Amino acid sequence: MKQVIFKETGLPESVLLLEEVAIPEPRAHESLIRITARNINPSDIMFIQGRYGITAKLPSSAGFEAAGEIEKSEQYPKGTRVIFTAIGTWKEYICVPTAQLIPTPEGMSDDVACQAFVNPITAYGMLETSGLQKGQWLLITAGASAWGKLVIQMAKMRGIQVICTVRNGAQKQALLDIGATIVVDVQTENLGKIVRAAAETGVDAVFDAVGGEQGAKALACLKTGGSMLVFGLLSLEPIPLNSGLLIFKNLKIEGWWLTSWWEKLGQEGINKAINEVFTYLMTQEVHVDVQEKFALSEFKEAVIAYQKEGRTGKILIC
């Protein structure tokens, strides 16, 4: 089988290699899956660069999320379509613990299935964690990202008012169309001024995917007693914290990671999250976008397409 690997961390276009290896054999608790689609997430790129919270055991394959079909399993018939996460999905076949597999809902395409877990469940989980109610204000950074669009759509369904940031004014209307209340181009507009005009005392919560100076500016937009959930670092820069803000406005900053949240849910909570999110996706109450699709052998072209500024949809490797 073919797989994309890296033997050292670094820029994906420099360190990724395509190699031919034997198809693995599943152990008793595992299923062998033929992977049919993968999407590229920011965590994939950071993992290759050695900047993610999980350290790669080199050599390693890339990718964390995919969809595929059962090839061998003691629990599922061959051909059963499944959704899963694993370390190293940029390969043709993979062995995954059977207990971690999620059957793909009938009628859900591979294009949707391969991106149905990480970003949608993260958006859902962060809204659940925040406790935001109808009429309250939420500020999110990276509004035009796949995650950002999902937060906007799910928040709209709950009656939450969303202000989101972008770095390209051309992205504004698309986000307003899916439910954003206000979209701020941080390259040309004053975030704090716009937030104060809309929510006089500040926003109730911030979800930050960027970090750095933009994260600091978002933090300053919180009302007294507000909270920030930090889950990304797209800027690759830490947030410069203003201690005075934290002290005198009684602010709360909390790190949020899907893996940690998921482990605390319990089976009932997991079933609830999957059922709600998959229902949104199947009924298209929540929509996901695809920009381009590439074959596994075209991984370099896929990475280049992923890194293009102004991209509006997911890059898939099929």
N, C-alpha and C positions, 0 to 999 in steps of 0.2 A: 504494500500500500504506500501511498505518498503521504508525507507529512512535512509541515513547515516547522523548523526548529531554529533555536539560537544557542550557540555554544559559549557566548559571552554577552553581557548586557551592553546596550548602546542604542543608537538610532536604528529603528526597524529596517530602514532601507539599506543599512550597512551590515547588519548582523544576521538577518533572517536568511535561511537556506532551505531549499527543497531537497528532500532525500527519500529514498525508497527503502522500506523496512518490511519485516514480516507482519502480517495481521496478528494482533494479540489474541490470546486465549482467555476467556473470562473465568474467574474463580467461582466457587459455589454461590457466593452472595452477589455476584456481578452479572450484568448483561452486556453482550457485545452489540454495539450500535454502529450502523452505517450512517455516517453524518451526511445530511442532505443540504443544510444551510447553516451559516454562522453570520453574526453581525459583528462589526468592529465597535467596541466601546472604548472610552478613554482609559479605563483600567487595563485593557489589553496592551495599549501603547506604553503606559507607565510600567507595567510588569516587564516588558521587553527591555525598557530602559533601566530597570533596577530601582525604580522610584515608587513602587507600590508597597502596600502593607504586607503582602505575601512575597517572600524571597524565592526566586526561581532556583530549583535544583538542576544545575546545568549538566548536560544539555537538556533543554526543555522545549516543548512545543508551546505555541502562543494560543491565546484565546480562552475565554471563560464560559461562553454561552453558545448554545447550538440547538438545533432540532435534527431528528434523524428517524431511522427505522430500525426496529429490533432485528438483529441477525441471529443471535443465540440468547436464550433466556430460559430459566426454569419457571418463570412466572408468566411471561407474556408470549403470545404466538409470534412467529416470525412475520415481519411486515408491519407490526404494530407501530404506529407513529408516536414519538415521544419528544418531550421538551426536557432539557437538563442543563445543569451547570457543572463544570469540571475544569481542572487545570489542564490546558492543552487541547483545545478543540479544533485547531487548524490542521486536521488530519482526516483521512478518509474513514478510519474506524477507530473506535475507542471503547474501553471497558469502564463501565460506571456502576457503582453500587445500585442494585435494583431498587432498593428502598427510596432512592433519591430521584427516581424517574417520575415524570408527570405525563400521563397520556395526553396526547394532543387532541383537543376537542374536534369532533367531526365537523368538517367544513372550514376549519382554520387552515389557511395556506401556510406553506413553509416560510414565506416571506414575513408573515406575522409571527408564526410560532418561534422562529429563531430569535426574536426580540421581545417575546411575550413575558419574560421573567424579570430580568435585572432592572431595566428602567421603569416598567409599569409597576412592579411590586415596590420598588424604591419610592416612587412618587406616592403610591398609596400608603406605604408604611410611614413616610414622613408626615403626611397629613394626619394619619391616625395618632402618631406620637405627639404632634403639635397641639392636639385638642382644639384646633380652631373651629369656631362656630359660624353659622350664617351671619353675614354682615360684617365680620371682622376683616382686617387688612393683612395681607401676606405680601412680602417682598421677596422675589427670587432673582438670583443672578443667573446668567447664561440662559435667558429665557428662550432663545431660539434653538437650544439643544434638544435632542430627543427627549431627555428627562424633563426639561423645562416645559415643552409642549404638553407632556402628559400631566404635569402638575397643574398647569393652567386649565386643562379640560376637566380634570377630576375636581379641582377647587370650584370651578364654575357650577358643577353638579351639586355641590354642597352650599352654594350661595356665598362663598368666600370671595372677597374682592382682591384681585391680584395685580400688583405692580411688578413688572419685570424689566430687566436690563438687557440690552443688546449692544453690539459694537458696530452695527451696520443699520442705518436708518431704513434701508430697503426691506429689512425684516419686520418692520413694525406692523404693517397692515395684516400680514398673515397671522400674527399673534393676537391682534385685536379681533380678527375674524373667528378665532377658536375660543374666545372668552376672556382674554386679558382685559382688565379695566383700563390700565395705563401701561404704555411701553416707553421706556426711556433709553435714548441713544447716549450711552455714557461718553462717547467720543465728542459729542457736540452739546450735550445738555447737562444741567446741574441736577444731579439725582436728589440731593437733600431738599432743594428748593421745590422741586416738583412733588416730592412726597409730602412736604409740609402743607402745600396748597391743597392736596387731596385729603390727607389724614392729619388734621391739625396737630394732634398730640403725638403722632408717629404711628408706625405700623405695629401690629400685635406680634408678628413673628417674621423672621427672615430665614430662608433656606439658601445657604451659600454653597455654590459649586466652584467658585473661582479663587477665593483667597486673596492675598496681596492687598493692594490699596483699595481695590473694588470691594473686597470683603469688609475692610475697615469703614468705608463710606456707607455700606449697607448697614453695618452695626449701629452707626450713628443715627440711622433712621428709625430705630426702635423707640416705642413709647416707654415710659417708666414701667418697670416690671415685665418688659417684653423679653422674648427669648430668640436665640439664633441656633439653628441646627446646621452644623458644618459637615458636609459629606464629600466635598471634592476640592481639588487644588489645581484647576486648569491653568492658572497663572504660574504654577510651580514656585510661588512665593508665599511664605507664611503671612498671616494677618498681623499687622502691627497694632497691638491692642492699646486702647486708651483706658488706663486704669480708672481715671476719674469718671468716665462714662459708666463703667461697670459698678463703681461704688455708689455714685449719687443717683443713678437711675435704676439701681437694683436689677441689673440685667443678668441674664443667664445665657451662657454659651455651652453647647453640648455637641460632642462629636456623634455622628450617626453613620453606622455601617450596616448594610443590609444583612450580612452574615450574622452579626451579633443580635440584631433585632429578630431575625428569623428563628434563631436558636431558642429564644425566650418565648416564642408564641405558643408552643404546644400544638398538638395535632388539631384540636378544634379551631385554634386561631389560624393555623396554616390553611386548613380547608376553607375557612371563611375568606381569607385573603385571595386564594386562588380562584374560588368561585366568583367573587365580586369582580376581580380584575379581568378574568377571562370572559365574563359576561359582558363587561364594557367593550372589550376588543371584538367579540363576536357580533355584537349588535351595532358596532361602530359608533357607540356613544362616545368612545375614546378611539381616536384614529392614530395610527403610526405611519410614518412616511418612509419610502425607499427612494434613494437617489440613483444608485447604480448597483449592478451585480457583476461579480467577477468569478471566474473559475479558481479553484485552489492553486493551480499553477500560475495564476496571474496575481499572486499575493502582493508583489511589488507595486503593480498598477493600482491595486485596491488600497494600499497604504497611502500612495500618492493622492488618490482621489479623496480619501478620508481627511487628509491634511489641508485640502483646499479651503481657503477662506470663503465664506458666503454659502457653504453647503447647507441645504435645507432638509435633507433626508439621510437615512442610514445607508452605509456602504455594506453590502452583503457579499460574503464569499460562499458560493454555492457549488 
